[in-house]
Amino acid sequence: MEFAELREAIEQIELVDSHAHNIRNLRDIAQLYGTESSLDAVERYRGSFGLQAIGSKCFKAAGISAILIDDGLKLDKKHDLQWHKNFVPFVGRILRIERLAEEILEGEMPDRSTWTLDIVGLKSIAAYRSGLEINPHVTKEDAEAGLYEVLQSGKPVRIANKSLVDYIFTLSLAVASQFDLPLQIHTGFGDKDLDLRLSNPLHLRKILEDKRFSSCPIVLLHASYPFSKEASYLASVYAQVYLDFGLAIPKLSVHGMISTVKELLELAPIKKVMFSTDAYATPETYYLGAKRARKVVFSVLRDACIDQDLSIAEAIEAAKDIFARNAIQLYKIDIGRKPFDSKASESPSCMIGTNIQEDSVSLVRIMWVDTSGQHRCRVVQKKRFDDVVKKNGIGLTFACMAMSSAADAPSAGTNLTGTGEIRLMPDLLTVRTIPWKKQEEMVLADMHLRPGEPWEYCPREALRRVSRLLKHEFNLRGERRELVPIDSKPYCSSSGFDAISTLFQEIIAALNALNVPVEQLHAEAGKGQFEMALEHSACTYAADNLIFSREAVRAVANKHGLLATFVPKYALDDIGSGSHVHLSLWQNGKNVFTASDASSQHGMSKVGEEFMAGVLAHLPSILALTAPLPNSYDRIQPNTWSGAYRCWGKENREAPIRTACPPGVPNGLVSNFEIKCFDGCANPHLGLVAIAAAGIDGLRNHLPLPAPIDENPATLDGKLLRLPTSLSESVEALENDNVLRAMIGEKLFVAIKGVRKAEIEYYSRNKEAYKQLIHRY
């Protein structure tokens, strides 16, 4: 057997006892120092060169660019933070909260002018004291009783009373939130004085559910081993939870290190996982932690590539995130432009710096959604994007806003042809790294005639313009719901969701990376149909987020050999797919759609009623923008929860407009209203333009709201007006709607009308052509 094969075989042996680890560590250190593999030889080398020299050697070999020091650890001798700056560009302090409290009680409080300097995060070792089942509502009286008990025990002070520990913990969370600092929490294994049963991070649920602390990043240390799967779960469902797997590496066996990191990455987004050495006392521990981490992360990511979970390029980006970028962002670390010329960096709290180029993006997709609701993009190299496109945009024909779903050519009647060119100007606030293509970015574009002069046909500008009419009084907020066909189980089927949950985990991770929060998802009633609810935001951002979410769903599905479609009715004998929008009105941070008290007749304010009355009055013409294809009207049918009649109802899912009273809203009040006749082929910006314009008309003219319908509208056929049953009818309503014409703007209004008429003409001649829509939407 060759030595290379022997070395590989030895690496696969599960090393369990600490002596085996010591042998492995000694061998690696001797190799670094160029000595024989014996403790005496290593000690002689250290004595000859001194701490400063071996520190430089270890940190440089490890590629460490930053150290975050938890100086609450008691050691006989310790160098200060400034001394450590001899080795790395950045040194930060992690403040151990229990130790600080003990120092205060012992009268050893450091100089107030210096003790708060360089703090980048807080740390709790509550797991060592009374466990992680923290009571977030512990009273001050209980904490004072606990303090009395601690002081009665004399010095040295050791805070172990649960009420006092919990009180210090919750106060520290409040401070961390106020100063935007992460809070590290010891979880999982540790020294023998730790009760492992109480260090399971699942005990933190009450804290994680407490809305007072939801903005404070919480870092679960040590991979929470042996509770790594539990930690991964928490990071996947709580936005504020991050993971650090220091101590697990290099403490565990090779197999243990690899399996633990894999468990962390089963559910947790890569953007939330960080490495640290958990090193202390000697420079060699930093080097060994970094060395082990490289091998382990390489092994984990290599297997992910073999399993086709990641491409090589995506794995490289993942490594950069784990070793550097995640911690740099979380702890707000500035390592300068040129860290050590090596491969990684870290600290007792996070391994962060590397000698990698942050800017590894090669291509940028400049995206827009056209009049027919199709997503389109131009692609440029990153350098050209930075050098030219950011400032000057990229050229595009006038015809881009005249194309229908049937033809990539200008539709008759739009007044737009192939003559004339606009500039796609990237909105830099919407630049996103593409999670499924880590070497690419995408950015949403505005349409300008020339830089700084918006084109009248730009959907995003139209929504801004209409929104500005509301802005002096209200902010319109929207929440979008999207349907993603994958399997064939019934409504809210648990087994149906279980069968494809791994796909949705990847979709959710991608959306988290794109800053698109998802509130909930479930199986719907159609075959292969799933609903995903996005968190509400201001209407312009909600429309942008919907575009990002469609891109993510389609891309992740495609990666797994599946086709995700948002077509309203791709199977005429099955339930249709919608893109319901939930709307509310906000003023000075308050939802003014809701009535001030339950005495209101419908649970809405007068403003809310008038706005919704305007939407209801213009609903037939709104459909020309929210239900833009002939296929859309195959979906809007009675008894399908799609809203086929012109009415509204309280929690009536057969009405096209439904007022909602979700959990947490006082009984009798409503927080928002839902519009059901909005589907996945609509341009979200144009759809919201029409809705906002109609609502403004309701406010301006104080339109009255008719009585709600509290039964199935289909049973009242003949008493209620039917909404348009075809695109032709909704376009006719739009042509006669002077309010929407004025609000949208004449040129864009004509273009929308022309594209819709082209859709009508094409699909009336080609009855089976709707089946091809799944490849466009």
C-alpha positions in Angstrom: 0.0 0.0 0.0 1.4 3.4 -0.9 1.7 6.1 1.7 -0.9 8.3 0.0 -3.4 5.4 0.3 -2.4 4.8 3.9 -2.8 8.5 4.8 -6.2 8.4 3.2 -7.2 5.3 5.0 -6.0 6.7 8.4 -8.1 9.8 7.8 -11.2 7.6 7.5 -10.6 6.0 10.8 -12.9 7.3 13.5 -10.6 8.8 16.1 -12.4 8.7 19.5 -10.1 9.1 22.5 -8.3 12.3 23.3 -4.9 10.7 23.1 -5.5 9.9 19.4 -6.4 13.6 18.9 -3.3 14.7 20.7 -1.1 12.5 18.4 -2.8 14.0 15.4 -2.4 17.5 16.6 1.3 17.0 17.6 2.1 15.6 14.2 0.5 18.7 12.5 2.3 21.2 14.7 5.7 19.4 14.2 5.2 19.6 10.5 4.4 23.3 10.7 7.5 24.0 12.8 9.7 21.6 10.8 10.7 19.5 13.9 10.5 15.9 14.7 7.1 14.7 15.9 7.7 14.7 19.6 6.5 17.0 22.4 10.1 17.8 23.5 11.1 18.9 20.0 8.1 21.2 19.7 8.7 22.7 23.1 12.3 23.4 22.3 11.2 25.1 19.1 8.7 27.3 21.0 11.3 28.2 23.6 13.8 29.2 21.0 11.6 31.5 19.0 9.2 32.9 21.6 5.5 33.6 21.7 5.6 36.6 19.2 7.3 34.6 16.5 5.3 31.4 16.8 2.1 33.5 17.0 2.9 35.1 13.7 3.8 31.8 12.2 0.6 30.1 13.3 -1.8 32.9 12.4 -0.2 33.4 9.0 -0.3 29.6 8.3 -3.9 29.5 9.3 -4.8 32.5 7.1 -6.5 34.3 10.0 -7.6 37.8 9.3 -9.6 38.6 12.5 -9.9 37.5 16.1 -12.9 37.9 18.2 -11.8 37.4 21.8 -14.0 36.2 24.6 -11.9 37.6 27.4 -14.2 36.3 30.1 -12.3 33.1 30.3 -10.1 32.9 33.4 -6.4 32.3 32.7 -3.3 32.9 34.8 -1.9 35.3 32.2 -3.6 37.1 29.3 -2.4 39.6 26.7 -4.8 42.4 26.0 -6.7 43.0 22.7 -4.1 45.5 21.4 -1.3 42.8 21.6 -3.3 40.5 19.3 -3.3 43.2 16.6 0.3 42.3 16.0 -1.0 39.2 14.1 -4.3 40.1 12.4 -5.9 43.2 10.8 -8.9 43.1 13.1 -9.4 42.3 16.8 -12.8 42.5 18.4 -14.1 41.7 21.8 -16.9 39.3 22.8 -18.3 40.3 26.2 -19.3 37.4 28.4 -22.3 38.7 30.3 -22.3 36.4 33.3 -18.6 37.1 34.0 -19.1 40.8 33.7 -22.0 40.6 36.2 -19.7 38.6 38.6 -16.9 41.2 38.3 -19.3 44.0 39.1 -20.6 42.1 42.2 -17.0 41.4 43.3 -16.1 45.0 43.0 -13.7 44.3 40.1 -15.5 46.5 37.5 -12.9 47.6 34.9 -12.4 51.3 34.0 -15.7 52.4 32.5 -13.8 54.5 29.9 -12.2 51.4 28.3 -14.2 48.2 29.1 -16.8 48.8 26.4 -14.2 49.4 23.6 -14.1 47.1 20.6 -17.1 45.0 21.6 -18.6 43.3 18.5 -20.9 40.9 20.3 -22.2 39.5 23.6 -21.9 35.9 24.9 -23.9 33.9 27.4 -22.9 30.7 29.2 -26.3 30.2 30.8 -26.1 26.6 29.7 -23.3 26.1 32.3 -25.3 27.8 35.1 -29.0 27.0 35.1 -29.7 25.8 31.5 -31.1 27.2 28.4 -34.8 27.1 29.3 -34.7 30.8 29.9 -37.9 32.5 31.2 -38.2 35.7 29.2 -40.7 37.1 31.7 -38.8 36.6 34.9 -39.7 39.3 37.3 -37.4 41.9 38.9 -38.5 40.6 42.3 -37.4 37.1 41.5 -34.1 38.3 40.2 -33.5 40.3 43.4 -34.2 37.3 45.5 -31.7 35.3 43.3 -29.1 38.1 43.7 -29.5 37.9 47.5 -28.9 34.2 47.4 -25.8 34.6 45.3 -24.3 37.3 47.5 -25.0 35.2 50.6 -22.7 32.5 49.2 -19.7 34.9 49.4 -16.7 35.3 47.1 -15.7 34.4 44.5 -19.1 35.2 43.1 -20.6 32.6 40.9 -24.0 33.4 39.4 -26.0 30.2 39.2 -29.5 31.2 40.5 -31.9 30.6 37.6 -34.0 33.7 38.1 -30.9 35.9 38.2 -29.3 34.1 35.2 -32.5 34.5 33.2 -32.9 38.2 34.2 -29.3 39.0 33.1 -29.9 37.0 29.9 -33.1 38.9 28.9 -31.5 42.3 29.8 -28.5 41.5 27.7 -30.8 40.6 24.8 -32.4 44.0 25.1 -29.1 45.7 25.1 -27.8 43.7 22.2 -31.0 44.6 20.2 -30.5 48.3 21.1 -26.9 48.4 19.9 -27.4 45.9 17.0 -25.0 43.3 18.5 -25.2 39.6 18.1 -25.6 37.4 21.2 -23.5 34.2 21.2 -25.0 31.4 23.3 -23.1 28.3 24.5 -25.1 25.3 23.4 -24.4 21.6 23.4 -21.3 19.9 24.9 -18.7 21.5 27.1 -16.8 20.8 30.3 -17.9 18.3 33.0 -19.8 20.9 35.0 -22.3 21.3 32.2 -25.6 19.4 32.3 -25.9 18.4 28.7 -29.7 17.9 29.0 -30.1 21.6 29.7 -27.9 22.8 26.8 -30.2 21.7 24.0 -31.0 24.8 22.0 -34.6 23.8 21.6 -35.0 25.1 25.2 -34.6 28.6 23.7 -38.0 28.5 22.0 -39.7 31.0 24.4 -36.9 33.4 23.8 -36.9 33.0 20.0 -40.7 33.4 20.0 -40.6 36.6 22.0 -41.1 39.5 19.6 -39.1 41.9 21.8 -35.9 40.1 20.8 -36.7 39.0 17.3 -34.4 41.6 15.8 -31.4 40.4 17.8 -29.1 37.9 16.0 -28.5 34.9 18.1 -25.4 32.7 17.4 -25.6 29.1 18.7 -22.1 28.0 19.4 -20.2 24.7 19.1 -22.7 23.3 16.5 -24.9 22.6 19.5 -23.3 19.1 19.4 -24.9 16.5 19.9 -28.0 18.6 19.1 -26.8 19.7 15.6 -30.0 18.8 13.8 -32.0 20.7 16.4 -29.8 23.7 15.8 -30.1 23.4 12.0 -33.9 23.4 12.4 -33.9 26.5 14.5 -31.8 28.4 12.0 -34.2 27.4 9.3 -37.3 28.6 11.0 -36.1 31.6 13.0 -34.6 34.5 11.0 -32.5 35.7 13.9 -30.7 32.3 14.5 -27.2 31.7 13.2 -24.8 28.7 13.8 -21.1 28.5 14.7 -19.4 25.1 14.7 -16.2 26.0 16.6 -15.1 23.4 19.2 -16.9 20.6 17.3 -14.0 21.2 14.9 -11.3 20.1 15.9 -12.6 18.4 19.0 -14.6 15.6 17.4 -13.3 12.7 15.3 -12.9 13.2 11.6 -16.2 11.3 11.0 -17.8 13.3 13.8 -16.7 16.7 12.4 -17.9 15.9 8.9 -21.3 14.4 10.0 -21.9 17.4 12.3 -21.3 20.0 9.7 -23.5 18.0 7.3 -26.3 18.0 9.9 -26.0 21.7 10.3 -26.4 22.3 6.6 -29.4 19.9 6.2 -31.8 22.7 7.0 -29.9 25.8 7.8 -29.2 28.3 5.0 -25.5 28.5 4.2 -25.6 32.2 4.8 -26.2 31.4 8.5 -23.4 29.0 9.2 -19.9 30.1 10.4 -16.8 28.5 11.5 -14.6 29.3 14.5 -11.6 27.5 16.1 -12.9 28.1 19.7 -9.1 28.4 20.2 -7.6 29.9 23.4 -4.3 30.1 25.3 -1.9 29.1 22.6 -1.4 30.1 18.9 -1.3 26.5 17.8 -4.9 25.9 18.7 -5.9 28.5 16.1 -3.8 26.9 13.4 -5.2 23.4 14.2 -8.8 24.6 14.2 -8.3 26.3 10.8 -6.5 23.3 9.3 -9.2 20.9 10.4 -11.9 23.1 9.2 -10.6 23.4 5.7 -10.5 19.6 5.3 -13.9 19.1 6.9 -15.7 21.8 4.9 -14.0 20.6 1.7 -15.2 17.1 2.4 -18.7 18.2 3.1 -19.0 20.5 0.0 -17.3 17.9 -2.2 -20.0 15.4 -1.2 -22.7 18.0 -1.9 -21.3 18.4 -5.4 -21.2 14.6 -6.0 -24.8 14.4 -4.8 -25.6 17.4 -7.2 -26.9 19.5 -4.3 -24.3 22.1 -5.4 -22.3 22.9 -8.4 -18.6 23.5 -8.1 -19.1 27.3 -8.4 -21.8 27.2 -5.7 -19.6 25.1 -3.4 -16.8 27.7 -3.7 -19.2 30.5 -2.8 -20.5 28.4 0.1 -17.0 28.1 1.4 -16.4 31.8 1.2 -19.6 32.4 3.1 -18.8 29.9 5.9 -15.2 30.9 6.4 -15.5 34.7 5.8 -18.5 36.6 4.5 -21.1 35.5 7.0 -19.2 36.5 10.0 -17.9 39.7 8.4 -21.5 40.8 7.8 -22.9 39.6 11.2 -20.1 41.1 13.4 -19.6 44.1 11.1 -15.9 43.4 10.7 -13.5 45.5 8.7 -10.5 43.5 7.8 -9.2 46.0 5.2 -8.5 45.3 1.6 -5.5 43.0 2.0 -5.7 40.4 4.7 -2.9 37.8 5.1 -1.9 36.1 1.9 -3.5 32.8 3.0 -6.7 30.9 2.8 -8.8 31.6 5.9 -9.3 33.5 9.1 -11.2 33.1 12.3 -11.4 33.8 16.0 -12.5 32.2 19.2 -15.9 33.2 18.0 -15.7 33.1 14.2 -13.3 32.1 11.4 -13.8 34.9 9.0 -11.0 36.3 6.8 -9.7 34.7 3.6 -7.4 35.7 0.8 -10.4 35.3 -1.6 -11.8 38.0 -3.8 -15.2 39.1 -2.5 -16.2 40.1 -6.0 -16.4 36.7 -7.7 -19.6 37.5 -9.6 -19.1 37.1 -13.3 -22.5 37.9 -14.8 -25.4 40.2 -14.0 -29.0 39.7 -15.1 -30.8 43.0 -15.8 -34.5 42.1 -15.4 -37.8 43.5 -16.3 -41.4 42.2 -16.5 -43.3 43.2 -19.7 -46.9 44.2 -20.3 -47.9 40.5 -20.7 -46.4 39.6 -17.4 -43.4 37.7 -18.7 -40.0 37.9 -16.9 -37.2 38.9 -19.3 -33.5 39.8 -18.8 -30.4 41.0 -20.5 -27.1 39.7 -19.2 -23.8 41.6 -19.0 -20.4 40.8 -17.5 -19.9 42.1 -14.0 -17.1 44.4 -15.0 -19.2 46.0 -17.7 -22.1 46.3 -15.3 -19.9 48.2 -12.8 -18.1 50.3 -15.4 -20.9 51.2 -17.8 -24.4 49.9 -17.1 -24.8 51.2 -13.5 -24.4 54.7 -14.9 -25.7 54.5 -18.5 -28.0 51.5 -18.5 -28.4 49.1 -21.3 -30.3 49.6 -24.6 -33.7 48.0 -25.3 -36.2 48.4 -28.1 -39.5 50.2 -27.6 -41.2 47.0 -28.8 -40.3 45.3 -25.4 -43.5 46.6 -23.9 -45.7 45.6 -26.8 -45.0 41.9 -26.8 -47.8 39.4 -26.0 -47.5 35.8 -24.6 -48.0 34.6 -28.2 -45.3 36.4 -30.0 -42.0 38.2 -29.4 -43.0 41.0 -31.7 -44.9 44.3 -31.1 -48.7 43.9 -31.0 -50.9 46.0 -33.2 -52.7 48.9 -31.5 -49.9 49.5 -28.9 -48.4 52.4 -30.8 -45.0 50.8 -30.1 -42.8 49.4 -32.8 -39.2 48.3 -33.3 -38.3 52.0 -33.9 -36.9 53.7 -30.9 -34.8 52.6 -27.9 -35.0 53.0 -24.2 -32.4 52.5 -21.4 -32.8 49.7 -18.8 -31.5 51.4 -15.7 -30.7 49.0 -12.9 -32.3 49.8 -9.5 -29.2 49.2 -7.3 -31.4 48.7 -4.3 -32.6 45.5 -5.8 -29.2 43.9 -6.6 -29.3 40.3 -5.4 -26.7 37.5 -5.6 -28.6 34.6 -7.2 -28.6 31.7 -4.6 -28.9 29.0 -7.2 -26.2 30.6 -9.4 -23.7 32.1 -6.9 -21.5 33.6 -9.6 -24.3 35.6 -10.9 -26.4 38.6 -9.7 -29.7 39.9 -10.8 -31.2 43.4 -10.5 -34.6 44.8 -11.4 -34.5 47.6 -13.9 -36.5 50.8 -14.5 -37.2 52.0 -18.0 -35.8 55.4 -19.0 -35.7 57.3 -22.3 -32.3 58.4 -21.1 -30.7 58.1 -17.7 -32.8 60.1 -15.2 -35.9 60.4 -17.5 -38.4 57.7 -16.8 -40.2 56.2 -19.8 -44.0 56.5 -19.7 -44.4 52.8 -20.3 -42.3 51.7 -17.2 -44.5 49.5 -14.9 -42.3 50.2 -11.8 -42.4 53.9 -12.4 -46.2 53.8 -12.9 -46.6 52.0 -9.5 -44.4 54.6 -7.9 -46.4 57.5 -9.5 -49.7 56.1 -8.3 -48.3 55.3 -4.9 -47.1 58.9 -4.5 -50.7 60.0 -4.7 -51.4 58.0 -1.6 -48.1 58.6 0.1 -49.0 61.9 1.8 -51.8 60.0 3.6 -51.1 56.3 3.4 -48.7 53.6 2.6 -50.2 50.7 0.7 -48.9 47.3 1.8 -49.2 44.1 0.0 -48.7 40.4 0.7 -48.5 38.1 -2.3 -49.5 34.4 -2.5 -48.0 32.1 -5.2 -48.9 28.6 -6.2 -46.2 26.1 -7.1 -47.3 22.8 -8.8 -45.3 19.7 -7.8 -47.4 16.7 -6.6 -51.0 15.5 -6.4 -52.1 15.3 -2.8 -55.3 17.0 -1.4 -55.6 20.4 0.3 -53.3 20.9 3.3 -52.1 17.3 3.0 -49.4 16.6 5.5 -48.1 13.6 3.5 -48.2 15.7 0.3 -46.0 18.4 1.9 -43.7 15.9 3.5 -43.0 14.3 0.1 -41.6 17.5 -1.3 -40.5 19.4 1.8 -36.9 19.2 0.9 -37.6 21.1 -2.3 -39.4 23.8 -0.4 -36.5 24.0 2.1 -34.3 24.9 -0.8 -36.8 27.4 -2.1 -37.2 29.0 1.3 -33.4 29.1 1.7 -33.1 30.8 -1.7 -35.8 33.4 -0.8 -34.2 34.1 2.5 -30.9 34.8 0.7 -32.9 37.2 -1.6 -34.4 38.9 1.5 -37.9 37.7 0.6 -39.5 36.6 3.8 -42.0 33.7 3.6 -44.7 33.4 6.2 -46.3 30.0 5.5 -46.9 27.4 2.8 -49.2 24.4 2.4 -50.6 22.0 -0.2 -53.6 23.4 -2.1 -56.6 21.6 -3.6 -55.3 21.3 -7.2 -53.1 18.5 -8.5 -49.5 19.4 -7.8 -50.6 22.7 -6.3 -48.9 24.5 -3.4 -49.4 27.9 -1.9 -46.7 30.1 -0.5 -47.5 33.3 1.4 -44.9 36.1 1.4 -44.6 38.7 4.2 -46.3 42.0 3.7 -44.3 45.1 2.7 -44.8 48.4 0.9 -46.5 47.8 -2.4 -43.5 48.6 -4.6 -41.3 46.2 -2.6 -44.1 43.5 -2.6 -44.1 43.6 -6.4 -40.4 43.3 -6.6 -40.4 40.4 -4.1 -43.0 38.6 -6.2 -40.7 38.8 -9.2 -37.8 37.4 -7.1 -40.0 34.6 -5.7 -41.1 33.5 -9.1 -37.5 33.4 -10.3 -36.5 31.3 -7.3 -39.3 28.8 -7.5 -38.8 28.2 -11.2 -35.1 27.9 -10.9 -35.0 25.5 -7.9 -37.7 23.4 -9.5 -35.8 23.3 -12.8 -32.6 22.3 -10.9 -34.5 19.2 -9.7 -35.9 18.3 -13.2 -39.3 19.8 -12.4 -41.3 22.6 -14.1 -43.0 25.1 -11.8 -45.8 27.1 -13.5 -48.0 30.0 -12.4 -50.4 29.6 -15.3 -54.0 30.3 -14.1 -55.6 27.1 -15.5 -53.0 24.8 -17.1 -55.4 21.8 -16.7 -59.0 22.8 -17.5 -60.5 20.0 -15.5 -58.6 21.0 -12.3 -58.5 23.9 -9.8 -56.8 27.0 -11.1 -53.8 28.9 -9.7 -54.0 32.4 -8.4 -51.7 35.1 -7.1 -53.9 36.6 -4.4 -52.9 40.0 -3.0 -53.7 41.2 0.5 -53.8 44.9 1.0 -53.9 47.3 3.9 -53.4 51.1 4.4 -50.7 52.5 6.7 -50.2 56.0 8.1 -47.3 56.9 10.5 -46.6 53.2 11.2 -50.3 52.4 12.0 -52.7 50.3 10.0 -55.5 52.7 9.2 -57.6 50.2 7.3 -58.7 48.8 10.6 -61.5 50.4 12.6 -60.5 52.1 15.8 -62.9 49.9 17.8 -65.3 47.0 17.3 -68.3 49.3 17.1 -67.6 49.7 13.3 -70.2 48.0 11.2 -67.7 46.0 9.1 -64.6 46.3 11.3 -63.0 48.8 8.9 -62.3 52.5 9.2 -64.2 54.9 6.9 -60.9 55.3 4.9 -60.7 51.5 4.6 -64.3 51.2 3.4 -63.9 54.0 0.8 -60.7 52.6 -0.6 -62.1 49.1 -0.9 -65.3 50.5 -2.4 -63.2 52.1 -5.1 -61.5 48.7 -5.9 -64.9 47.0 -6.0 -66.3 49.7 -8.3 -63.5 49.3 -10.8 -63.0 45.6 -10.5 -64.2 44.7 -14.0 -61.5 46.9 -15.6 -58.9 46.0 -13.0 -59.2 42.4 -14.3 -57.6 43.5 -17.6 -54.4 44.0 -15.7 -54.7 41.3 -12.9 -56.1 38.6 -15.2 -54.3 39.4 -18.4 -54.8 36.2 -20.5 -57.9 34.5 -21.9 -56.8 31.5 -19.8 -57.2 33.7 -16.7 -61.0 33.5 -17.1 -61.0 29.8 -17.3 -59.9 30.1 -13.6 -62.4 32.8 -12.5 -65.5 30.5 -12.2 -68.2 30.1 -9.6 -67.6 27.6 -6.7 -63.8 27.6 -7.1 -62.8 30.2 -4.5 -61.6 32.5 -7.2 -64.2 35.3 -7.0 -66.6 35.2 -10.0 -69.2 37.8 -8.9 -68.9 41.5 -8.3 -69.2 41.6 -4.5 -67.3 41.5 -1.2 -67.6 39.4 1.9 -66.3 38.9 5.4 -64.1 35.9 5.4 -66.1 34.7 2.3 -63.7 32.8 0.1 -66.1 32.8 -2.8 -66.1 36.6 -3.0 -63.5 38.3 -5.2 -62.8 40.7 -2.3 -62.5 39.2 1.2 -61.9 41.1 4.4 -59.6 39.2 6.8 -59.3 38.9 10.5 -56.2 36.8 11.0 -54.9 35.6 14.4 -53.9 38.4 16.7 -56.5 40.9 15.3 -59.2 41.8 17.9 -62.5 40.1 17.2 -64.8 42.1 15.0 -62.0 44.1 13.3 -60.3 43.4 10.0 -56.6 44.1 9.2 -56.6 43.8 5.4 -58.6 42.7 2.4 -57.7 40.0 -0.2 -58.2 40.3 -3.9 -58.6 36.8 -5.5 -58.9 37.7 -9.2 -55.1 38.3 -9.6 -53.1 35.6 -11.2 -49.5 34.6 -11.8 -49.4 35.9 -15.4 -50.0 39.5 -14.4 -47.2 42.1 -14.2 -47.3 42.7 -10.4 -46.5 46.4 -10.8 -49.2 47.0 -13.3 -51.7 45.0 -11.3 -51.0 47.1 -8.2 -51.2 50.3 -10.2 -54.8 49.5 -11.2 -55.8 48.5 -7.6 -54.2 51.6 -6.1 -55.7 53.9 -8.7 -59.2 52.4 -8.0 -58.7 52.8 -4.3 -57.7 56.5 -4.7 -60.9 57.1 -6.7 -62.8 55.6 -3.8 -61.2 58.0 -1.4 -61.5 61.0 -3.6 -65.2 60.5 -4.2 -66.1 58.9 -0.9 -67.6 55.9 -2.6 -70.0 53.9 -0.4 -69.4 50.3 0.3 -72.3 48.0 -0.5 -73.5 45.4 2.0 -71.3 42.3 2.3 -72.3 38.9 0.8 -72.1 36.2 3.5 -73.1 33.3 1.4 -72.0 31.6 -1.8 -72.5 34.3 -4.5 -73.4 31.6 -7.0 -76.6 30.9 -5.1 -77.6 34.5 -5.8 -77.1 34.4 -9.6 -79.4 37.0 -11.1 -79.1 39.2 -8.1 -75.4 39.9 -8.4 -73.4 41.1 -11.4 -71.0 38.6 -12.8 -67.4 39.8 -13.2 -66.1 39.6 -16.8 -66.2 36.1 -18.1 -63.5 36.8 -20.8 -60.6 39.0 -21.4 -62.6 40.7 -24.1 -65.1 41.9 -21.5 -62.5 43.1 -19.1 -60.7 45.0 -21.9 -64.0 46.6 -22.9 -64.5 47.7 -19.2 -60.9 49.1 -19.2 -61.5 51.1 -22.4 -64.5 52.7 -20.7 -62.7 53.4 -17.4 -61.5 57.0 -17.6 -60.2 57.0 -14.0 -57.8 54.1 -14.7 -56.9 55.6 -18.0 -55.9 58.9 -16.4 -54.1 57.2 -13.5 -52.1 54.8 -15.7 -51.2 57.4 -18.3 -52.4 57.4 -21.9 -49.4 55.9 -23.6 -49.0 52.9 -21.2 -52.8 52.5 -21.2 -52.9 52.2 -25.0 -50.0 49.7 -24.9 -51.7 47.5 -22.3 -54.9 47.6 -24.4 -53.0 46.7 -27.6 -51.2 43.7 -26.0 -54.5 42.4 -24.5 -56.2 42.5 -27.8 -53.4 40.6 -29.4 -53.8 37.9 -26.7 -57.5 37.7 -27.5 -57.0 37.4 -31.2 -54.2 34.8 -31.0 -55.9 32.5 -28.5 -59.3 32.7 -30.2 -57.6 31.3 -33.4 -55.4 28.8 -31.6 -57.6 27.0 -29.0 -54.8 24.6 -27.8 -52.1 27.2 -27.5 -52.8 27.9 -23.9 -51.0 24.6 -23.1 -47.7 26.3 -24.1 -48.1 29.0 -21.4 -46.4 26.7 -18.8 -43.1 27.5 -20.6 -43.6 31.2 -20.3 -45.2 31.7 -16.9 
